[in-house]
Amino acid sequence: MSRRALRRLRGELRGQALPEAGEAAAEEEEDEEEEEKQQQLPAGPGQDGASARRRKPRQEPAGRVANLFELITSVDPEGEPGSIEERDDSRLQEEGHTGNKEEAELGCLENGRGKDGEEVDRLNKTAISSNKSRKKKKKKKNKKNAAGEAPCPPDENDDAEDIESILERLESTTGPWCQNEGRVIADSRPLLYVEHRNLNPETELKRYFGARAVLGDQRPRQRQRPHLRSTWLTVPKSAWPRHSKTGLSMRLLESKRGAQHFAFEHHREYQQGQFKFLDAVESMDPNNLVLLLQVNPYHVDSLLQLSDVCRMQEDQEMARDLVERALYTLECAFHPMFSLTSGTCRLDYRRPENRAFCLALFKHMVFLEKRGCPRTALEFCKLILSLDPENDPLCVLLVVDLLSLRAKEYAFLIRMFQEWESHRNLSQLPNFAFSVPLAYFFLSQQDDISEAEASRAHEEASSLLRQALVMFPSVLMPLLDLCSVQPDATVASHSFFGPNAQLSSPPALNQLVALYLGRTHSLWKDPAVIAWLETNVHEVLRMVDAHNPALEEAEQKRKVRYQSAPRNIYRHVILSEIREATAALPPEVTSQPIMGFDPLPPLDSIVSYTRPERADRPSNESTLSLFFRSLLPNFNLQGEVGAAGAEEPGAGQDLNQGVNRLMAAMRDMLANIQFQEPPRDDNPEGDGGEWD
């Protein structure tokens, strides 16, 4: 290191070094005295003063740094004004003595060498003092931030040390702004926006019971699934079979109007499994489905059909596991551009390959609602609706209100009603007509809103409830009956809510009312809700007695709009399994076979491949031929008949071969027959023994 750099460093650190009392000052004085004595001693032959001094190296105390370059970077640049003046003076002195540069260097060489240890001590002490000053400054900054003062911009050399304090200041100053911005973003999102974290039921269960009660011993198990990939819809289980290529994939059909239309595809091997599945369904034997899943453990339709069988046998855990495995298979086949959260990906229900995904989502949603996870079930409901919001093939609009109320997502239900009422006429559905005012009422009972907002919400709830009672008077009496509430004499004796209201309603409307009451009657059992309902019922009776024209208009709407229900409502009723609604299905629906893997397929289905036709069986077979066919399904005694009815060449030879096979089968059967010998009596006399 050059002498000029040392002089500059010494001049810069003069004003920054703080005086230290005690042992540090005494130590410095002793070091200076020793250095002066060593300078006065004569040097030996061949030795100069510097080499003599090197023989006795000084032992530096712990914590000191011998590298001067490290101390240069660690010095705090925030010096006092005095240090700046001294620095300028030193620079002026150096400029004034440029003419005597060589003499200055020769004269100061020994002094500089003799003061190397002193420079090290001073630098070490300066570093310690600068560290103490940094701590004091940091404490002062934290006190200022706690007092609410504006944060000062950090210095360039203190970025690494003040990073924590900077982050704390940013969090304290921008916290409320970030929260407000998050609310704005949440409101500006699409209505059917889906969040990944809400698709996991464990997230909701942790909110209710805590992570320790939900997870338990599941964390080490999750690490032992090297053959299962992580997915959003379900959590793969280690007990599931190894997932391999199933022959199921997804492709992008087109992109129009800001939406991407996708479709699942069945490859050749998957089509062969689908044909075997249809044969197993026609056999009406669940064991055939089990055998098929042993060969192909991730065949989606087989998993869904066997799930229905397990549910009928009260094995809910196995039924839910099979549905989750089906969802896992379908998600593994997703297209890279298919997004669950964007709300712009579409699947056409008219394609048979897409129906399994919609049905698996619906059944999983039902299991989640029964499990006590309404928030997660609501997220899956939004996902189903986003796949085809225009047609709604599974009619999830009939259940989204229930899930919103149970999840306490009142704002979402109100927003959907406000945005979709103009083009979907949601008020003409009994579930929306009664659930939206109930959401307004629950919203008015919350404590985190002002009195003015609560008053407006209560008035809106009462207004909408009166409109619902005028439009659907047949809802009141069954609702009170399910809530175990006895109506007063005025309501019970009035003809508007009497039995005539139910008898005059169309069958399609009665089916919707039965579906709504079977699901949501428990939400009306709150005493505050019953009192609010009673008040509005009396208001409606006053309107009836005053012959309000709105009553006749509502009656005309009921007669015109509810003649027959569309096919998607029937499909929803079949999947929901609400007893009152299922009993009201028309005969044209109940008379046709209904398969659990594809209930009521659309009449305008888009078929990509067809099942090969079976060989026609002769209709004039004898009883003996049918008997042998039951023993040997491939047996054909009379030969195959052509499409035109004429015998094909070689039919007689086939007949002889069939007879020969029959005789061989008979010989094998007779050879394998064994008659069991009757048990021998060890006591031939019969009555000589005693009964045990």
HUKA-V669601 format. One line per field, one symbol per residue. psi: psi as a letter, one per 40 degrees, with the letter a starting at -180 (. if undefined). burial: b if it has 9 or more other ideal C-beta (glycine too) atoms within 8 Angstrom, else e. Layout:
BEGIN
psi = ???
burial = ???
END
This chain:
BEGIN
psi = hiddddddddddededhihhibddddddddddddddddddhiiihehadddddedgihhhiieihdhddddddehhegiiddddddddddddddddfddfdddddddedddddeedddddddddddddddddddddddddddddddeeihiihiideedddedddddddddddedddddddddddddeiidfhhhddeehddddddddeidddddbfdddddefgdehiiiddihiideiihhaheehiiihdihifeihhihiihidddddddddddddddefhddddddddddgefhdddddddddddddefgdddddddddddddddddeiidehhdedeehihheehddeddddddddddddddddefgddddddddddddddgdddgdefedeedddddddefgddddddddddeddeefdeehddddddddddddddeeieeiidddddddddddddddddddddgeeddddddddefhhiiddddeiddeadddddeiidddddddddddddeddeeehdddddddddddddddddddefhedddddddddddefdiiiddddddddddfhddddeeiidededihhhdeghgiidfihhdiihiiihhhiefiidddddddddgdehhdeiihideeihihedddddddddddddddddddddehhhhiihihegdddeeaih.
burial = eebeebbbbbbbbbbbbeeeeeebbebbeebbeebeebbeeeeeeeeebebbbeeeeeeeeeebeeebeebeeebbeebeeebbbbbebbbeebeebeeeeeebbeebbeebbbbebbbbbbbbbbbbbbebbbeebbeebbebbeeeeebeeebeebbeebeebbebbeeeeeeeeeeeeeeeeeeeeebbbbebebbbbbbbbbeeeeeeebbeeeeeeeeebeebeebebbebbeebeebeebbbebebeeeeeebbbbbbbbbeebbebbbbbbbbbeeeeeebbbbbbeebbbbbbbbbbbbbbbbeeeebebbbbbbbbbbbbbbbbeeeebebeebbbbbbbebbbbbbbbbbbbbbbbbbbeeebbbbbbbbbbbbbbbbeeebbbbbbbbbbbbbbbbebbebbbbbbeebbeeeebbebbbbbbbbbbbbbbbbeeeebeeebbbebbebbbbbbbbbbbbbbbbbbbbbeebeeebeeebeebebbbeebbeebbebbbbbbbbbbbbbbebbbeeebbebbbbbbbbbbebbeeeeeebeebeebbeeebeeeeebbbbbbbbbebebbbebbeeebeeeeeeebbbeeeeebeeeeeeeeeeeeeeebeeebbebbeeeeebebebeeeeeeeeeeebeebbeebbebbeebeeeeeeeeeeeeeeeeeeeeeeeeeee
END
